[in-house]
Amino acid sequence: MMTRLIIIEIILTSHIAGSIRIARNPTPVALNAVDHQWQDSIAHGTNTKLGASLSVALLSYDPMEAVYNRMSKTGGSKLEEILKEIVPDNSMIVGEATGLEQHLKKNNKTRERVFVIGSIRNPCDIYLSHWSMMNDAVELARKNYGEPFDRCFGKNQELLSPGMQPRMQTPPTSEQINAFQKWMRSKETEGMVSYRFAWKYLNGPLHRQCDLCGPSSCMDLSEHSKTMEGDWSQESLADCWVNTKDLGQDLKRCLKLYEEKTGVHVKWENFDKLVDQERANKSGHGQCKAYFDKETAKLVEEGVDKPIFNKFGFKECCA
């Protein structure tokens, strides 16, 4: 992290005295104002009077960081890669298993002193991407998660369709569609996306036994629903949002806003190249709408995840 030394108070004591003061947590804009005021005092000779003395207080100042609150299956790998490359000294990544508030507290930061970038995706795409990822790594996932994996996907993986080829973009088979829709109807799956959103942004609880799918085995879904239906907005949770569907365009908008607000220089030289490179984690599945019939889509659109549709403007499943 880059640390800068700045002047926070200059007091000129003489028969023509004056003072220059700025806020205790100055922005680059405030610093520029102080510099201009100080230069003006030199030009007019007010700091060269006989007997004048300076009392200078110095403060160590950390430029406002860009904090990316990474949520699973919303373009996190790509966004983290880009931010580390073009904002190397002033970016911080909040891991997928950590909430924003918890992370800031641990790092002695306050919400007012960071620029938060969030990422979001249509909830139906998140469900499908997560299910597909589990299909591509059944043995590894079962080894790492044990009982929670069996609870989420069945002891015999009856809620999966193993053997899907990584990066496959061809239309799904009827077997794959049936397995996915059966998984979506499972009580263990209900509310998975909003559960992740709540622990990332709304200071909701994270139960390790339920972080692989939905929260029904670990908490009262009615209480979770109250959290999701609470008084929150996009603007209250992050300074800027990236929709995975428009990742490059949205991230550029967010970083330009970050530059304007903080004065921190973004290394734009490699931005377009990094965005164009197809390194984002793409799940091995066909088109989203091929997996969702009306009943399966309704589970997400009208269920616990509904507030995400409403507050982020997603009109329908897979849109």
C-alpha positions in Angstrom: 0.0 0.0 0.0 1.3 3.4 -0.9 1.5 5.9 2.0 1.8 9.7 1.5 3.0 12.4 3.8 0.8 15.5 3.7 0.5 18.9 5.4 -2.6 19.1 7.5 -2.1 22.5 9.2 0.1 25.5 8.5 0.1 28.4 10.9 1.9 31.6 10.0 2.7 33.7 13.1 3.7 37.3 12.5 2.1 40.7 12.6 0.4 39.5 9.4 -0.7 36.1 10.4 -2.9 33.6 8.8 -3.7 29.9 8.9 -4.4 27.2 6.4 -6.4 24.3 7.6 -8.0 21.3 6.0 -10.0 18.3 7.1 -8.3 15.5 9.1 -9.0 13.0 6.3 -8.3 15.1 3.2 -9.0 14.1 -0.4 -6.7 14.8 -3.3 -8.9 17.7 -4.2 -8.5 19.2 -0.7 -4.7 18.7 -0.9 -4.6 20.6 -4.2 -6.6 23.5 -2.6 -4.0 23.7 0.2 -1.1 23.7 -2.2 -2.7 26.6 -4.2 -3.3 28.5 -1.0 0.2 28.0 0.2 1.7 29.0 -3.1 -0.5 32.2 -3.1 0.9 33.0 0.4 4.4 32.8 -1.0 3.6 35.0 -4.0 2.2 37.7 -1.7 5.1 37.5 0.8 2.9 36.7 3.8 5.2 33.8 4.9 8.5 35.8 4.6 7.8 38.5 7.1 10.5 39.0 9.8 9.9 36.8 12.7 7.5 34.6 10.9 7.6 31.0 11.9 5.8 27.9 10.7 4.1 25.2 12.8 3.6 22.3 10.6 1.7 19.2 11.6 2.3 16.1 9.5 0.0 13.2 9.0 0.5 9.8 7.3 -2.2 9.5 4.7 -3.3 6.4 2.9 -5.0 7.0 -0.5 -8.6 5.6 -0.7 -8.4 2.0 -1.8 -10.6 0.3 -4.4 -12.1 -2.6 -2.5 -13.7 -5.4 -4.6 -16.2 -7.4 -2.7 -16.0 -10.7 -4.5 -19.1 -12.9 -4.7 -18.9 -16.4 -6.1 -19.9 -16.9 -9.8 -20.1 -13.1 -10.6 -16.9 -12.8 -12.7 -14.7 -12.6 -9.6 -11.6 -14.2 -11.1 -11.5 -11.8 -14.0 -12.2 -8.8 -12.0 -9.6 -9.6 -9.4 -7.0 -10.2 -12.1 -7.7 -6.8 -13.8 -7.8 -4.8 -10.5 -4.5 -6.3 -9.3 -2.9 -5.3 -12.7 -4.2 -1.8 -13.2 -4.6 -0.6 -9.5 -1.7 -2.6 -8.0 -1.0 -0.3 -5.0 -4.5 0.7 -4.0 -6.8 -2.3 -4.5 -8.0 -4.8 -2.0 -10.0 -8.0 -2.6 -12.6 -9.3 -0.1 -12.6 -13.1 -0.4 -15.8 -15.0 -1.3 -16.2 -16.4 2.2 -15.9 -13.0 4.0 -18.5 -10.3 4.4 -17.6 -6.7 3.5 -18.2 -5.3 7.0 -16.1 -8.1 8.6 -13.3 -7.5 6.2 -13.2 -3.7 6.8 -13.2 -4.2 10.5 -10.3 -6.7 10.4 -8.3 -4.3 8.3 -9.1 -1.2 10.4 -11.0 0.4 7.6 -14.3 2.3 7.5 -16.8 2.3 4.8 -16.3 6.0 4.2 -12.6 5.6 3.6 -12.8 3.0 0.8 -14.3 2.8 -2.7 -16.4 -0.4 -2.9 -16.8 -2.2 -6.2 -19.5 -4.9 -6.2 -20.3 -7.5 -8.9 -23.7 -9.0 -9.7 -25.2 -11.4 -12.2 -28.7 -12.6 -13.0 -29.5 -15.1 -10.2 -30.5 -17.8 -12.6 -27.1 -17.6 -14.3 -25.5 -18.0 -10.9 -27.4 -21.1 -10.1 -26.6 -22.7 -13.4 -22.9 -21.7 -13.3 -22.5 -23.2 -9.8 -24.3 -26.4 -10.6 -22.2 -26.8 -13.8 -19.0 -26.2 -11.8 -19.9 -29.0 -9.4 -20.5 -31.3 -12.3 -17.0 -30.6 -13.7 -15.3 -31.3 -10.3 -17.4 -33.9 -8.5 -14.6 -35.9 -6.9 -12.6 -32.9 -5.8 -15.7 -31.1 -4.4 -16.9 -34.2 -2.5 -13.4 -34.7 -1.0 -13.2 -31.1 0.1 -16.8 -30.8 1.4 -17.9 -34.2 2.5 -21.3 -34.4 4.1 -22.4 -30.9 2.9 -21.7 -32.0 -0.7 -23.9 -35.1 -0.3 -26.7 -33.0 1.3 -26.6 -30.5 -1.6 -26.2 -32.9 -4.5 -27.2 -36.3 -3.3 -25.2 -39.2 -1.8 -25.1 -40.7 -5.3 -24.9 -37.4 -7.1 -28.5 -37.8 -8.3 -28.8 -34.1 -8.5 -25.9 -33.7 -10.8 -25.1 -34.9 -14.3 -21.4 -35.8 -14.1 -19.3 -36.0 -17.2 -20.2 -32.6 -18.6 -17.2 -31.4 -20.6 -15.5 -28.2 -19.4 -16.2 -25.2 -21.5 -18.9 -27.0 -23.3 -21.2 -24.6 -25.1 -23.4 -27.1 -27.0 -27.1 -27.5 -26.1 -27.7 -29.6 -23.0 -29.1 -33.1 -23.1 -32.5 -34.0 -21.5 -30.6 -35.8 -18.8 -28.7 -32.7 -17.9 -31.8 -30.5 -17.9 -33.7 -33.0 -15.7 -30.9 -33.2 -13.2 -30.5 -29.5 -13.0 -34.3 -28.8 -12.5 -34.4 -31.5 -9.8 -31.5 -29.8 -8.0 -33.3 -26.5 -8.3 -36.5 -28.0 -6.7 -34.4 -29.3 -3.7 -35.1 -27.6 -0.4 -31.3 -27.5 0.1 -30.9 -25.3 -3.0 -33.5 -22.7 -2.1 -32.2 -19.2 -1.6 -28.6 -20.0 -2.4 -27.9 -16.8 -4.3 -29.6 -14.4 -1.8 -27.9 -16.2 1.1 -24.5 -15.5 -0.5 -25.5 -11.9 -1.2 -26.6 -11.4 2.4 -23.3 -12.5 4.0 -21.3 -10.5 1.4 -23.3 -7.2 1.6 -25.9 -7.2 4.4 -23.8 -8.5 7.3 -25.8 -11.8 7.3 -24.5 -14.9 8.9 -22.2 -17.4 7.1 -22.7 -21.0 8.2 -19.8 -23.1 6.8 -22.0 -26.2 6.6 -24.3 -24.4 4.2 -21.9 -22.4 2.0 -22.1 -24.9 -0.8 -25.8 -24.5 -1.5 -28.8 -22.9 0.2 -29.2 -22.0 3.9 -32.3 -24.0 4.9 -30.4 -26.6 7.0 -28.6 -23.9 9.0 -31.1 -21.1 9.5 -34.7 -20.0 9.4 -35.5 -19.0 5.8 -38.2 -16.6 7.0 -35.5 -14.6 8.9 -33.3 -14.7 5.9 -36.2 -13.3 3.8 -36.6 -10.4 6.2 -33.0 -9.5 5.7 -33.3 -9.6 1.9 -36.5 -7.5 2.0 -34.9 -4.9 4.2 -34.2 -1.2 3.5 -31.2 -1.5 1.2 -30.2 -0.3 -2.2 -27.4 -0.8 -4.7 -26.0 2.6 -3.7 -26.0 1.9 0.0 -23.9 -1.3 -0.5 -21.3 -0.3 -3.0 -20.0 2.8 -4.8 -20.3 1.1 -8.1 -21.5 -2.2 -9.5 -20.3 -4.5 -12.3 -22.8 -6.6 -14.0 -21.0 -9.7 -15.3 -22.9 -9.5 -18.6 -21.2 -6.1 -19.3 -18.0 -6.7 -17.3 -15.6 -4.6 -19.3 -17.9 -1.6 -19.8 -19.1 -1.5 -16.2 -15.6 -2.0 -14.7 -14.3 0.9 -16.9 -17.1 3.1 -15.6 -16.4 2.1 -12.0 -12.7 2.8 -12.3 -13.2 6.2 -13.9 -15.5 7.1 -11.0 -12.8 5.9 -8.6 -10.2 8.1 -10.3 -12.5 11.1 -10.1 -13.4 10.6 -6.5 -9.9 9.8 -5.2 -7.4 11.2 -7.6 -5.6 7.8 -7.6 -4.1 7.0 -11.0 -5.4 3.8 -12.8 -3.0 2.1 -15.1 -5.2 2.1 -18.2 -2.5 0.9 -20.6 -3.4 -2.8 -20.3 -7.1 -2.5 -19.5 -8.5 -3.4 -22.9 -6.1 -6.2 -23.4 -7.1 -7.7 -20.0 -10.8 -7.4 -20.7 -10.5 -9.0 -24.1 -8.6 -12.0 -23.0 -11.0 -14.9 -22.4 -9.6 -15.9 -19.0 -12.9 -15.6 -17.0 -14.1 -18.9 -15.5 -16.7 -20.1 -17.9 -18.8 -23.0 -16.7 -19.4 -25.9 -19.0 -23.0 -25.4 -19.9 -25.2 -24.3 -22.8 -27.5 -21.4 -22.8 -29.2 -20.5 -19.5 -32.8 -20.5 -20.9 -32.4 -24.1 -22.1 -32.3 -25.3 -18.5 -35.1 -23.1 -17.1 -38.7 -23.9 -17.8 -41.4 -21.6 -16.5 -41.8 -23.5 -13.2 -38.0 -23.6 -12.5 -37.6 -19.9 -13.3 -40.5 -19.0 -11.0 -38.6 -20.7 -8.1 -36.0 -18.0 -8.4 -38.0 -15.0 -9.7 -40.7 -15.3 -7.0 -38.7 -17.0 -4.2 -36.2 -15.8 -1.6 -34.0 -14.3 -4.4 -36.8 -12.0 -5.6 -35.3 -8.8 -4.0 -32.2 -9.2 -6.1 -34.3 -9.1 -9.3 -36.2 -6.0 -8.0 -33.3 -4.0 -6.7 -30.9 -4.7 -9.6 -33.5 -4.5 -12.4 -33.4 -8.0 -13.6 -36.7 -8.4 -15.4 -36.7 -12.2 -15.7 -34.6 -15.4 -15.3 -31.6 -15.6 -17.7 -32.3 -12.1 -19.1 
